[in-house]
Amino acid sequence: MGPFRDMGTSSRIGVVVIGRNEGERLVRSLASVAKIADAVVYVDSGSTDDSVAEARRFGAIVVDLPMDLPFTAGRARNAGFAALPQHNPEIELVQFIDGDCVLTPDWLSTARDFLDNHPSHAIVCGHRREQHPDRTLYNHLCDLEWYGPTGDSSACGGDFMTRAGVFADIGGFNPILIAGEEPEMCHRIRRAGYLVRRLDAPMTWHDAAMTRFGQWVRRTSRSGYAYAARAALHWRDGTRFCWRENARIVFWAAVFPATAVVLAAAFAPWWLSLLLIYPYQVFRQWRRLRAEHPGKPVAAAALLTVLGKWPEFHGQCLFLARILTGREQRLIEYK
Protein backbone atom coordinates (compact mmCIF):
# COMPACT_ATOMS: atom_id res chain seq x y z
CA MET A 1 0.00 0.00 0.00
CA GLY A 2 1.35 3.40 -1.01
CA PRO A 3 0.77 6.70 0.76
CA PHE A 4 -2.73 7.37 -0.61
CA ARG A 5 -5.32 7.84 2.07
CA ASP A 6 -7.42 4.75 2.86
CA MET A 7 -10.97 5.96 3.43
CA GLY A 8 -12.61 2.52 3.61
CA THR A 9 -16.33 2.41 2.86
CA SER A 10 -16.73 6.16 3.45
CA SER A 11 -14.83 7.11 0.29
CA ARG A 12 -16.67 9.56 -1.94
CA ILE A 13 -13.99 11.26 -4.01
CA GLY A 14 -11.83 9.62 -6.64
CA VAL A 15 -9.01 11.23 -8.57
CA VAL A 16 -8.01 10.40 -12.15
CA VAL A 17 -4.53 11.46 -13.23
CA ILE A 18 -3.48 11.06 -16.87
CA GLY A 19 -0.05 11.38 -18.41
CA ARG A 20 2.58 10.33 -20.90
CA ASN A 21 6.30 10.71 -20.24
CA GLU A 22 5.69 13.46 -17.71
CA GLY A 23 8.77 12.57 -15.67
CA GLU A 24 9.27 14.68 -12.56
CA ARG A 25 6.07 16.58 -13.31
CA LEU A 26 4.07 13.39 -12.70
CA VAL A 27 5.89 12.76 -9.42
CA ARG A 28 4.88 16.22 -8.22
CA SER A 29 1.32 15.67 -9.44
CA LEU A 30 0.95 12.35 -7.61
CA ALA A 31 2.53 13.79 -4.47
CA SER A 32 -0.04 16.59 -4.46
CA VAL A 33 -2.95 14.14 -4.19
CA ALA A 34 -1.22 11.46 -2.11
CA LYS A 35 -2.51 12.58 1.30
CA ILE A 36 -5.81 14.18 0.38
CA ALA A 37 -7.43 11.82 -2.15
CA ASP A 38 -9.72 8.94 -1.28
CA ALA A 39 -8.78 6.81 -4.31
CA VAL A 40 -6.45 7.55 -7.22
CA VAL A 41 -6.17 6.06 -10.70
CA TYR A 42 -3.25 6.88 -12.97
CA VAL A 43 -3.80 6.29 -16.70
CA ASP A 44 -0.68 6.00 -18.82
CA SER A 45 -0.65 6.55 -22.59
CA GLY A 46 2.39 4.61 -23.73
CA SER A 47 5.09 6.23 -21.58
CA THR A 48 8.67 5.12 -22.13
CA ASP A 49 9.97 6.70 -18.92
CA ASP A 50 9.36 5.60 -15.31
CA SER A 51 5.83 7.02 -15.11
CA VAL A 52 4.10 3.69 -14.43
CA ALA A 53 6.65 2.65 -11.82
CA GLU A 54 6.37 6.02 -10.07
CA ALA A 55 2.58 5.78 -9.98
CA ARG A 56 2.77 2.31 -8.45
CA ARG A 57 5.32 3.57 -5.95
CA PHE A 58 2.76 6.11 -4.79
CA GLY A 59 0.13 3.38 -4.50
CA ALA A 60 -2.06 4.52 -7.37
CA ILE A 61 -4.20 2.16 -9.39
CA VAL A 62 -2.49 2.03 -12.78
CA VAL A 63 -4.30 1.66 -16.10
CA ASP A 64 -2.05 1.07 -19.11
CA LEU A 65 -3.93 2.11 -22.24
CA PRO A 66 -3.63 -0.47 -25.03
CA MET A 67 -1.98 0.79 -28.21
CA ASP A 68 -4.71 -0.56 -30.52
CA LEU A 69 -6.37 2.88 -30.71
CA PRO A 70 -4.92 6.41 -30.90
CA PHE A 71 -4.07 7.97 -27.55
CA THR A 72 -6.22 10.94 -26.57
CA ALA A 73 -6.79 12.70 -23.27
CA GLY A 74 -10.51 11.90 -23.47
CA ARG A 75 -9.86 8.20 -23.95
CA ALA A 76 -7.43 8.19 -21.01
CA ARG A 77 -9.82 10.01 -18.68
CA ASN A 78 -12.69 7.67 -19.59
CA ALA A 79 -10.50 4.66 -18.82
CA GLY A 80 -9.54 6.13 -15.45
CA PHE A 81 -13.15 6.91 -14.63
CA ALA A 82 -14.18 3.33 -15.51
CA ALA A 83 -11.48 1.90 -13.23
CA LEU A 84 -12.49 3.85 -10.12
CA PRO A 85 -15.74 2.01 -9.20
CA GLN A 86 -14.05 -1.35 -9.80
CA HIS A 87 -11.85 -0.58 -6.80
CA ASN A 88 -14.28 1.58 -4.82
CA PRO A 89 -18.02 1.53 -5.64
CA GLU A 90 -18.66 4.33 -3.11
CA ILE A 91 -17.19 6.99 -5.41
CA GLU A 92 -19.67 9.82 -6.02
CA LEU A 93 -17.36 12.63 -7.13
CA VAL A 94 -14.38 12.47 -9.48
CA GLN A 95 -11.54 14.96 -9.80
CA PHE A 96 -9.67 14.89 -13.11
CA ILE A 97 -6.15 16.28 -13.24
CA ASP A 98 -3.46 16.22 -15.91
CA GLY A 99 -0.11 14.71 -15.01
CA ASP A 100 1.68 18.02 -15.59
CA CYS A 101 -0.40 19.70 -12.88
CA VAL A 102 -0.22 19.92 -9.10
CA LEU A 103 -3.43 19.99 -7.07
CA THR A 104 -3.73 22.63 -4.35
CA PRO A 105 -4.29 21.20 -0.83
CA ASP A 106 -7.74 22.69 -0.19
CA TRP A 107 -9.30 22.18 -3.60
CA LEU A 108 -10.96 18.77 -3.12
CA SER A 109 -12.86 19.89 -0.03
CA THR A 110 -13.78 23.21 -1.66
CA ALA A 111 -15.14 21.50 -4.77
CA ARG A 112 -16.94 18.80 -2.78
CA ASP A 113 -18.67 21.35 -0.56
CA PHE A 114 -19.80 23.34 -3.58
CA LEU A 115 -21.34 20.33 -5.34
CA ASP A 116 -22.97 19.16 -2.11
CA ASN A 117 -24.73 22.51 -1.84
CA HIS A 118 -25.53 23.10 -5.54
CA PRO A 119 -27.42 20.11 -6.98
CA SER A 120 -28.01 21.91 -10.28
CA HIS A 121 -24.27 21.90 -11.05
CA ALA A 122 -22.51 18.83 -12.39
CA ILE A 123 -19.01 20.28 -12.83
CA VAL A 124 -16.93 22.65 -10.75
CA CYS A 125 -13.46 23.99 -11.46
CA GLY A 126 -11.23 26.69 -10.02
CA HIS A 127 -8.20 28.61 -11.21
CA ARG A 128 -5.39 26.84 -13.03
CA ARG A 129 -2.14 28.81 -13.04
CA GLU A 130 1.34 28.28 -14.43
CA GLN A 131 4.07 27.26 -11.98
CA HIS A 132 6.76 29.17 -13.91
CA PRO A 133 5.02 31.92 -15.91
CA ASP A 134 8.16 34.06 -16.13
CA ARG A 135 10.44 31.30 -17.41
CA THR A 136 9.43 31.65 -21.08
CA LEU A 137 7.12 33.81 -23.17
CA TYR A 138 5.02 30.76 -23.98
CA ASN A 139 4.59 29.81 -20.32
CA HIS A 140 3.48 33.37 -19.71
CA LEU A 141 0.99 33.10 -22.56
CA CYS A 142 -0.40 29.88 -21.09
CA ASP A 143 -0.79 31.55 -17.70
CA LEU A 144 -2.88 34.30 -19.29
CA GLU A 145 -4.84 31.73 -21.30
CA TRP A 146 -5.91 29.81 -18.19
CA TYR A 147 -7.70 32.90 -16.93
CA GLY A 148 -11.47 32.62 -16.90
CA PRO A 149 -14.16 34.65 -15.19
CA THR A 150 -15.75 33.13 -12.12
CA GLY A 151 -19.39 32.07 -12.06
CA ASP A 152 -21.38 29.78 -14.32
CA SER A 153 -19.41 28.93 -17.43
CA SER A 154 -19.85 27.21 -20.77
CA ALA A 155 -16.82 24.97 -20.28
CA CYS A 156 -13.97 23.88 -18.04
CA GLY A 157 -10.41 22.81 -18.73
CA GLY A 158 -8.76 19.44 -18.11
CA ASP A 159 -8.77 19.85 -14.31
CA PHE A 160 -12.24 19.74 -12.71
CA MET A 161 -14.51 17.84 -10.34
CA THR A 162 -17.71 16.21 -11.58
CA ARG A 163 -20.58 14.12 -10.28
CA ALA A 164 -19.79 10.54 -11.23
CA GLY A 165 -23.41 9.69 -12.06
CA VAL A 166 -23.91 12.61 -14.42
CA PHE A 167 -20.56 12.04 -16.11
CA ALA A 168 -21.51 8.40 -16.73
CA ASP A 169 -25.00 9.33 -17.96
CA ILE A 170 -23.70 11.66 -20.69
CA GLY A 171 -21.10 9.12 -21.81
CA GLY A 172 -18.00 10.86 -20.52
CA PHE A 173 -15.53 12.35 -22.96
CA ASN A 174 -15.57 11.80 -26.67
CA PRO A 175 -12.47 9.57 -26.95
CA ILE A 176 -11.85 10.47 -30.60
CA LEU A 177 -11.23 14.21 -30.19
CA ILE A 178 -7.50 14.96 -30.12
CA ALA A 179 -8.08 18.30 -28.33
CA GLY A 180 -10.95 20.42 -27.08
CA GLU A 181 -12.66 17.42 -25.50
CA GLU A 182 -13.54 19.35 -22.33
CA PRO A 183 -15.76 22.04 -23.95
CA GLU A 184 -17.47 19.34 -26.02
CA MET A 185 -18.21 17.29 -22.89
CA CYS A 186 -19.49 20.40 -21.08
CA HIS A 187 -21.73 21.12 -24.08
CA ARG A 188 -23.44 17.77 -23.52
CA ILE A 189 -23.55 18.32 -19.75
CA ARG A 190 -25.41 21.60 -20.26
CA ARG A 191 -27.75 20.07 -22.84
CA ALA A 192 -28.62 17.49 -20.18
CA GLY A 193 -29.79 20.34 -17.93
CA TYR A 194 -26.80 20.78 -15.62
CA LEU A 195 -24.49 23.74 -15.02
CA VAL A 196 -20.74 24.27 -14.95
CA ARG A 197 -19.22 26.62 -12.35
CA ARG A 198 -15.79 28.21 -12.02
CA LEU A 199 -15.01 29.20 -8.45
CA ASP A 200 -12.72 32.00 -7.39
CA ALA A 201 -10.39 29.51 -5.73
CA PRO A 202 -6.94 28.08 -6.57
CA MET A 203 -7.22 24.58 -8.05
CA THR A 204 -4.06 23.48 -9.84
CA TRP A 205 -0.57 24.62 -10.83
CA HIS A 206 0.38 23.70 -14.38
CA ASP A 207 3.87 23.21 -15.81
CA ALA A 208 3.71 23.94 -19.54
CA ALA A 209 7.49 23.60 -20.05
CA MET A 210 7.06 25.34 -23.42
CA THR A 211 10.30 26.85 -24.63
CA ARG A 212 10.13 27.02 -28.44
CA PHE A 213 8.05 28.87 -30.99
CA GLY A 214 7.40 25.59 -32.83
CA GLN A 215 5.75 24.14 -29.73
CA TRP A 216 3.39 27.09 -29.58
CA VAL A 217 2.57 26.76 -33.30
CA ARG A 218 1.75 23.05 -32.96
CA ARG A 219 -0.36 23.67 -29.88
CA THR A 220 -2.27 26.48 -31.60
CA SER A 221 -2.79 24.39 -34.73
CA ARG A 222 -4.28 21.64 -32.54
CA SER A 223 -6.71 24.22 -31.17
CA GLY A 224 -7.91 25.06 -34.69
CA TYR A 225 -8.23 21.36 -35.47
CA ALA A 226 -10.29 20.92 -32.29
CA TYR A 227 -12.64 23.81 -33.13
CA ALA A 228 -13.37 22.26 -36.52
CA ALA A 229 -13.78 18.78 -35.07
CA ARG A 230 -16.22 19.92 -32.38
CA ALA A 231 -18.35 21.76 -34.93
CA ALA A 232 -18.41 18.70 -37.20
CA LEU A 233 -19.33 16.43 -34.32
CA HIS A 234 -22.46 18.47 -33.54
CA TRP A 235 -23.39 19.75 -36.98
CA ARG A 236 -26.66 17.77 -36.99
CA ASP A 237 -28.00 18.76 -33.56
CA GLY A 238 -28.97 22.35 -34.42
CA THR A 239 -26.85 23.95 -31.68
CA ARG A 240 -24.26 25.46 -34.05
CA PHE A 241 -21.63 24.44 -31.55
CA CYS A 242 -18.30 26.25 -32.24
CA TRP A 243 -19.59 27.80 -35.47
CA ARG A 244 -18.74 31.32 -34.31
CA GLU A 245 -15.21 30.37 -33.27
CA ASN A 246 -14.57 28.64 -36.59
CA ALA A 247 -15.99 31.52 -38.58
CA ARG A 248 -13.80 34.00 -36.72
CA ILE A 249 -10.65 32.01 -37.52
CA VAL A 250 -11.54 31.64 -41.21
CA PHE A 251 -12.40 35.34 -41.54
CA TRP A 252 -9.21 36.72 -39.99
CA ALA A 253 -6.79 34.14 -41.40
CA ALA A 254 -8.19 33.77 -44.92
CA VAL A 255 -11.24 35.78 -46.00
CA PHE A 256 -10.13 39.25 -44.92
CA PRO A 257 -6.49 39.15 -46.17
CA ALA A 258 -7.56 37.46 -49.42
CA THR A 259 -10.16 40.17 -49.98
CA ALA A 260 -7.55 42.90 -49.47
CA VAL A 261 -5.18 41.25 -51.95
CA VAL A 262 -7.90 40.74 -54.58
CA LEU A 263 -9.08 44.34 -54.28
CA ALA A 264 -5.50 45.60 -54.59
CA ALA A 265 -4.88 43.47 -57.66
CA ALA A 266 -8.17 44.39 -59.33
CA PHE A 267 -8.33 48.11 -58.54
CA ALA A 268 -5.46 49.85 -56.76
CA PRO A 269 -2.57 48.88 -54.46
CA TRP A 270 -3.82 51.16 -51.71
CA TRP A 271 -6.47 48.53 -50.90
CA LEU A 272 -3.66 46.69 -49.16
CA SER A 273 -3.90 49.32 -46.45
CA LEU A 274 -6.86 47.31 -45.19
CA LEU A 275 -4.28 44.97 -43.69
CA LEU A 276 -3.50 47.68 -41.14
CA ILE A 277 -6.49 46.31 -39.28
CA TYR A 278 -4.16 43.63 -37.91
CA PRO A 279 -2.02 46.04 -35.87
CA TYR A 280 -5.28 47.49 -34.60
CA GLN A 281 -6.40 43.98 -33.63
CA VAL A 282 -3.17 43.58 -31.67
CA PHE A 283 -3.95 46.84 -29.88
CA ARG A 284 -7.48 45.64 -29.06
CA GLN A 285 -6.12 42.37 -27.65
CA TRP A 286 -3.53 44.29 -25.64
CA ARG A 287 -6.23 46.49 -24.16
CA ARG A 288 -8.41 43.48 -23.29
CA LEU A 289 -5.56 41.53 -21.71
CA ARG A 290 -4.37 44.56 -19.77
CA ALA A 291 -7.86 44.94 -18.28
CA GLU A 292 -8.05 41.25 -17.38
CA HIS A 293 -4.50 41.07 -15.99
CA PRO A 294 -3.62 44.47 -14.55
CA GLY A 295 0.07 44.99 -13.87
CA LYS A 296 1.23 42.09 -16.07
CA PRO A 297 3.12 42.43 -19.37
CA VAL A 298 0.68 41.48 -22.11
CA ALA A 299 2.05 43.01 -25.34
CA ALA A 300 3.67 39.80 -26.62
CA ALA A 301 0.59 37.80 -25.69
CA ALA A 302 -1.58 40.23 -27.65
CA LEU A 303 0.63 39.82 -30.71
CA LEU A 304 0.61 36.02 -30.50
CA THR A 305 -3.15 35.99 -30.01
CA VAL A 306 -3.59 37.71 -33.38
CA LEU A 307 -0.87 35.69 -35.11
CA GLY A 308 -2.45 32.53 -33.73
CA LYS A 309 -5.30 32.75 -36.24
CA TRP A 310 -3.00 31.37 -38.97
CA PRO A 311 -1.89 28.20 -37.14
CA GLU A 312 -5.52 27.73 -36.06
CA PHE A 313 -6.57 27.99 -39.70
CA HIS A 314 -3.89 25.45 -40.58
CA GLY A 315 -5.47 23.11 -38.03
CA GLN A 316 -8.91 23.63 -39.57
CA CYS A 317 -7.55 22.85 -43.04
CA LEU A 318 -5.83 19.73 -41.73
CA PHE A 319 -9.11 18.55 -40.24
CA LEU A 320 -10.95 19.23 -43.51
CA ALA A 321 -8.31 17.31 -45.44
CA ARG A 322 -8.70 14.35 -43.11
CA ILE A 323 -12.48 14.45 -43.50
CA LEU A 324 -12.25 14.54 -47.30
CA THR A 325 -9.83 11.61 -47.33
CA GLY A 326 -11.98 9.59 -44.92
CA ARG A 327 -9.46 9.56 -42.08
CA GLU A 328 -11.83 11.34 -39.66
CA GLN A 329 -15.06 9.68 -40.74
CA ARG A 330 -15.31 7.90 -37.41
CA LEU A 331 -15.69 11.26 -35.68
CA ILE A 332 -18.62 12.27 -37.89
CA GLU A 333 -20.27 8.90 -37.30
CA TYR A 334 -19.51 8.85 -33.55
CA LYS A 335 -22.54 8.37 -31.31
C-alpha positions as CSV (number, residue, x, y, z in Angstrom):
1,M,0.0,0.0,0.0
2,G,1.4,3.4,-1.0
3,P,0.8,6.7,0.8
4,F,-2.7,7.4,-0.6
5,R,-5.3,7.8,2.1
6,D,-7.4,4.7,2.9
7,M,-11.0,6.0,3.4
8,G,-12.6,2.5,3.6
9,T,-16.3,2.4,2.9
10,S,-16.7,6.2,3.5
11,S,-14.8,7.1,0.3
12,R,-16.7,9.6,-1.9
13,I,-14.0,11.3,-4.0
14,G,-11.8,9.6,-6.6
15,V,-9.0,11.2,-8.6
16,V,-8.0,10.4,-12.1
17,V,-4.5,11.5,-13.2
18,I,-3.5,11.1,-16.9
19,G,-0.1,11.4,-18.4
20,R,2.6,10.3,-20.9
21,N,6.3,10.7,-20.2
22,E,5.7,13.5,-17.7
23,G,8.8,12.6,-15.7
24,E,9.3,14.7,-12.6
25,R,6.1,16.6,-13.3
26,L,4.1,13.4,-12.7
27,V,5.9,12.8,-9.4
28,R,4.9,16.2,-8.2
29,S,1.3,15.7,-9.4
30,L,0.9,12.3,-7.6
31,A,2.5,13.8,-4.5
32,S,0.0,16.6,-4.5
33,V,-2.9,14.1,-4.2
34,A,-1.2,11.5,-2.1
35,K,-2.5,12.6,1.3
36,I,-5.8,14.2,0.4
37,A,-7.4,11.8,-2.2
38,D,-9.7,8.9,-1.3
39,A,-8.8,6.8,-4.3
40,V,-6.4,7.5,-7.2
41,V,-6.2,6.1,-10.7
42,Y,-3.3,6.9,-13.0
43,V,-3.8,6.3,-16.7
44,D,-0.7,6.0,-18.8
45,S,-0.6,6.5,-22.6
46,G,2.4,4.6,-23.7
47,S,5.1,6.2,-21.6
48,T,8.7,5.1,-22.1
49,D,10.0,6.7,-18.9
50,D,9.4,5.6,-15.3
51,S,5.8,7.0,-15.1
52,V,4.1,3.7,-14.4
53,A,6.7,2.6,-11.8
54,E,6.4,6.0,-10.1
55,A,2.6,5.8,-10.0
56,R,2.8,2.3,-8.4
57,R,5.3,3.6,-5.9
58,F,2.8,6.1,-4.8
59,G,0.1,3.4,-4.5
60,A,-2.1,4.5,-7.4
61,I,-4.2,2.2,-9.4
62,V,-2.5,2.0,-12.8
63,V,-4.3,1.7,-16.1
64,D,-2.1,1.1,-19.1
65,L,-3.9,2.1,-22.2
66,P,-3.6,-0.5,-25.0
67,M,-2.0,0.8,-28.2
68,D,-4.7,-0.6,-30.5
69,L,-6.4,2.9,-30.7
70,P,-4.9,6.4,-30.9
71,F,-4.1,8.0,-27.5
72,T,-6.2,10.9,-26.6
73,A,-6.8,12.7,-23.3
74,G,-10.5,11.9,-23.5
75,R,-9.9,8.2,-23.9
76,A,-7.4,8.2,-21.0
77,R,-9.8,10.0,-18.7
78,N,-12.7,7.7,-19.6
79,A,-10.5,4.7,-18.8
80,G,-9.5,6.1,-15.5
81,F,-13.1,6.9,-14.6
82,A,-14.2,3.3,-15.5
83,A,-11.5,1.9,-13.2
84,L,-12.5,3.8,-10.1
85,P,-15.7,2.0,-9.2
86,Q,-14.1,-1.3,-9.8
87,H,-11.8,-0.6,-6.8
88,N,-14.3,1.6,-4.8
89,P,-18.0,1.5,-5.6
90,E,-18.7,4.3,-3.1
91,I,-17.2,7.0,-5.4
92,E,-19.7,9.8,-6.0
93,L,-17.4,12.6,-7.1
94,V,-14.4,12.5,-9.5
95,Q,-11.5,15.0,-9.8
96,F,-9.7,14.9,-13.1
97,I,-6.1,16.3,-13.2
98,D,-3.5,16.2,-15.9
99,G,-0.1,14.7,-15.0
100,D,1.7,18.0,-15.6
101,C,-0.4,19.7,-12.9
102,V,-0.2,19.9,-9.1
103,L,-3.4,20.0,-7.1
104,T,-3.7,22.6,-4.3
105,P,-4.3,21.2,-0.8
106,D,-7.7,22.7,-0.2
107,W,-9.3,22.2,-3.6
108,L,-11.0,18.8,-3.1
109,S,-12.9,19.9,0.0
110,T,-13.8,23.2,-1.7
111,A,-15.1,21.5,-4.8
112,R,-16.9,18.8,-2.8
113,D,-18.7,21.4,-0.6
114,F,-19.8,23.3,-3.6
115,L,-21.3,20.3,-5.3
116,D,-23.0,19.2,-2.1
117,N,-24.7,22.5,-1.8
118,H,-25.5,23.1,-5.5
119,P,-27.4,20.1,-7.0
120,S,-28.0,21.9,-10.3
121,H,-24.3,21.9,-11.0
122,A,-22.5,18.8,-12.4
123,I,-19.0,20.3,-12.8
124,V,-16.9,22.7,-10.8
125,C,-13.5,24.0,-11.5
126,G,-11.2,26.7,-10.0
127,H,-8.2,28.6,-11.2
128,R,-5.4,26.8,-13.0
129,R,-2.1,28.8,-13.0
130,E,1.3,28.3,-14.4
131,Q,4.1,27.3,-12.0
132,H,6.8,29.2,-13.9
133,P,5.0,31.9,-15.9
134,D,8.2,34.1,-16.1
135,R,10.4,31.3,-17.4
136,T,9.4,31.6,-21.1
137,L,7.1,33.8,-23.2
138,Y,5.0,30.8,-24.0
139,N,4.6,29.8,-20.3
140,H,3.5,33.4,-19.7
141,L,1.0,33.1,-22.6
142,C,-0.4,29.9,-21.1
143,D,-0.8,31.5,-17.7
144,L,-2.9,34.3,-19.3
145,E,-4.8,31.7,-21.3
146,W,-5.9,29.8,-18.2
147,Y,-7.7,32.9,-16.9
148,G,-11.5,32.6,-16.9
149,P,-14.2,34.7,-15.2
150,T,-15.8,33.1,-12.1
151,G,-19.4,32.1,-12.1
152,D,-21.4,29.8,-14.3
153,S,-19.4,28.9,-17.4
154,S,-19.8,27.2,-20.8
155,A,-16.8,25.0,-20.3
156,C,-14.0,23.9,-18.0
157,G,-10.4,22.8,-18.7
158,G,-8.8,19.4,-18.1
159,D,-8.8,19.8,-14.3
160,F,-12.2,19.7,-12.7
161,M,-14.5,17.8,-10.3
162,T,-17.7,16.2,-11.6
163,R,-20.6,14.1,-10.3
164,A,-19.8,10.5,-11.2
165,G,-23.4,9.7,-12.1
166,V,-23.9,12.6,-14.4
167,F,-20.6,12.0,-16.1
168,A,-21.5,8.4,-16.7
169,D,-25.0,9.3,-18.0
170,I,-23.7,11.7,-20.7
171,G,-21.1,9.1,-21.8
172,G,-18.0,10.9,-20.5
173,F,-15.5,12.3,-23.0
174,N,-15.6,11.8,-26.7
175,P,-12.5,9.6,-26.9
176,I,-11.8,10.5,-30.6
177,L,-11.2,14.2,-30.2
178,I,-7.5,15.0,-30.1
179,A,-8.1,18.3,-28.3
180,G,-11.0,20.4,-27.1
181,E,-12.7,17.4,-25.5
182,E,-13.5,19.3,-22.3
183,P,-15.8,22.0,-24.0
184,E,-17.5,19.3,-26.0
185,M,-18.2,17.3,-22.9
186,C,-19.5,20.4,-21.1
187,H,-21.7,21.1,-24.1
188,R,-23.4,17.8,-23.5
189,I,-23.6,18.3,-19.7
190,R,-25.4,21.6,-20.3
191,R,-27.7,20.1,-22.8
192,A,-28.6,17.5,-20.2
193,G,-29.8,20.3,-17.9
194,Y,-26.8,20.8,-15.6
195,L,-24.5,23.7,-15.0
196,V,-20.7,24.3,-14.9
197,R,-19.2,26.6,-12.3
198,R,-15.8,28.2,-12.0
199,L,-15.0,29.2,-8.4
200,D,-12.7,32.0,-7.4
201,A,-10.4,29.5,-5.7
202,P,-6.9,28.1,-6.6
203,M,-7.2,24.6,-8.0
204,T,-4.1,23.5,-9.8
205,W,-0.6,24.6,-10.8
206,H,0.4,23.7,-14.4
207,D,3.9,23.2,-15.8
208,A,3.7,23.9,-19.5
209,A,7.5,23.6,-20.1
210,M,7.1,25.3,-23.4
211,T,10.3,26.9,-24.6
212,R,10.1,27.0,-28.4
213,F,8.0,28.9,-31.0
214,G,7.4,25.6,-32.8
215,Q,5.7,24.1,-29.7
216,W,3.4,27.1,-29.6
217,V,2.6,26.8,-33.3
218,R,1.8,23.0,-33.0
219,R,-0.4,23.7,-29.9
220,T,-2.3,26.5,-31.6
221,S,-2.8,24.4,-34.7
222,R,-4.3,21.6,-32.5
223,S,-6.7,24.2,-31.2
224,G,-7.9,25.1,-34.7
225,Y,-8.2,21.4,-35.5
226,A,-10.3,20.9,-32.3
227,Y,-12.6,23.8,-33.1
228,A,-13.4,22.3,-36.5
229,A,-13.8,18.8,-35.1
230,R,-16.2,19.9,-32.4
231,A,-18.3,21.8,-34.9
232,A,-18.4,18.7,-37.2
233,L,-19.3,16.4,-34.3
234,H,-22.5,18.5,-33.5
235,W,-23.4,19.8,-37.0
236,R,-26.7,17.8,-37.0
237,D,-28.0,18.8,-33.6
238,G,-29.0,22.3,-34.4
239,T,-26.8,23.9,-31.7
240,R,-24.3,25.5,-34.0
241,F,-21.6,24.4,-31.5
242,C,-18.3,26.2,-32.2
243,W,-19.6,27.8,-35.5
244,R,-18.7,31.3,-34.3
245,E,-15.2,30.4,-33.3
246,N,-14.6,28.6,-36.6
247,A,-16.0,31.5,-38.6
248,R,-13.8,34.0,-36.7
249,I,-10.6,32.0,-37.5
250,V,-11.5,31.6,-41.2
251,F,-12.4,35.3,-41.5
252,W,-9.2,36.7,-40.0
253,A,-6.8,34.1,-41.4
254,A,-8.2,33.8,-44.9
255,V,-11.2,35.8,-46.0
256,F,-10.1,39.3,-44.9
257,P,-6.5,39.2,-46.2
258,A,-7.6,37.5,-49.4
259,T,-10.2,40.2,-50.0
260,A,-7.6,42.9,-49.5
261,V,-5.2,41.3,-51.9
262,V,-7.9,40.7,-54.6
263,L,-9.1,44.3,-54.3
264,A,-5.5,45.6,-54.6
265,A,-4.9,43.5,-57.7
266,A,-8.2,44.4,-59.3
267,F,-8.3,48.1,-58.5
268,A,-5.5,49.8,-56.8
269,P,-2.6,48.9,-54.5
270,W,-3.8,51.2,-51.7
271,W,-6.5,48.5,-50.9
272,L,-3.7,46.7,-49.2
273,S,-3.9,49.3,-46.4
274,L,-6.9,47.3,-45.2
275,L,-4.3,45.0,-43.7
276,L,-3.5,47.7,-41.1
277,I,-6.5,46.3,-39.3
278,Y,-4.2,43.6,-37.9
279,P,-2.0,46.0,-35.9
280,Y,-5.3,47.5,-34.6
281,Q,-6.4,44.0,-33.6
282,V,-3.2,43.6,-31.7
283,F,-4.0,46.8,-29.9
284,R,-7.5,45.6,-29.1
285,Q,-6.1,42.4,-27.7
286,W,-3.5,44.3,-25.6
287,R,-6.2,46.5,-24.2
288,R,-8.4,43.5,-23.3
289,L,-5.6,41.5,-21.7
290,R,-4.4,44.6,-19.8
291,A,-7.9,44.9,-18.3
292,E,-8.0,41.2,-17.4
293,H,-4.5,41.1,-16.0
294,P,-3.6,44.5,-14.6
295,G,0.1,45.0,-13.9
296,K,1.2,42.1,-16.1
297,P,3.1,42.4,-19.4
298,V,0.7,41.5,-22.1
299,A,2.1,43.0,-25.3
300,A,3.7,39.8,-26.6
301,A,0.6,37.8,-25.7
302,A,-1.6,40.2,-27.6
303,L,0.6,39.8,-30.7
304,L,0.6,36.0,-30.5
305,T,-3.2,36.0,-30.0
306,V,-3.6,37.7,-33.4
307,L,-0.9,35.7,-35.1
308,G,-2.4,32.5,-33.7
309,K,-5.3,32.8,-36.2
310,W,-3.0,31.4,-39.0
311,P,-1.9,28.2,-37.1
312,E,-5.5,27.7,-36.1
313,F,-6.6,28.0,-39.7
314,H,-3.9,25.4,-40.6
315,G,-5.5,23.1,-38.0
316,Q,-8.9,23.6,-39.6
317,C,-7.5,22.9,-43.0
318,L,-5.8,19.7,-41.7
319,F,-9.1,18.5,-40.2
320,L,-10.9,19.2,-43.5
321,A,-8.3,17.3,-45.4
322,R,-8.7,14.3,-43.1
323,I,-12.5,14.4,-43.5
324,L,-12.3,14.5,-47.3
325,T,-9.8,11.6,-47.3
326,G,-12.0,9.6,-44.9
327,R,-9.5,9.6,-42.1
328,E,-11.8,11.3,-39.7
329,Q,-15.1,9.7,-40.7
330,R,-15.3,7.9,-37.4
331,L,-15.7,11.3,-35.7
332,I,-18.6,12.3,-37.9
333,E,-20.3,8.9,-37.3
334,Y,-19.5,8.9,-33.5
335,K,-22.5,8.4,-31.3
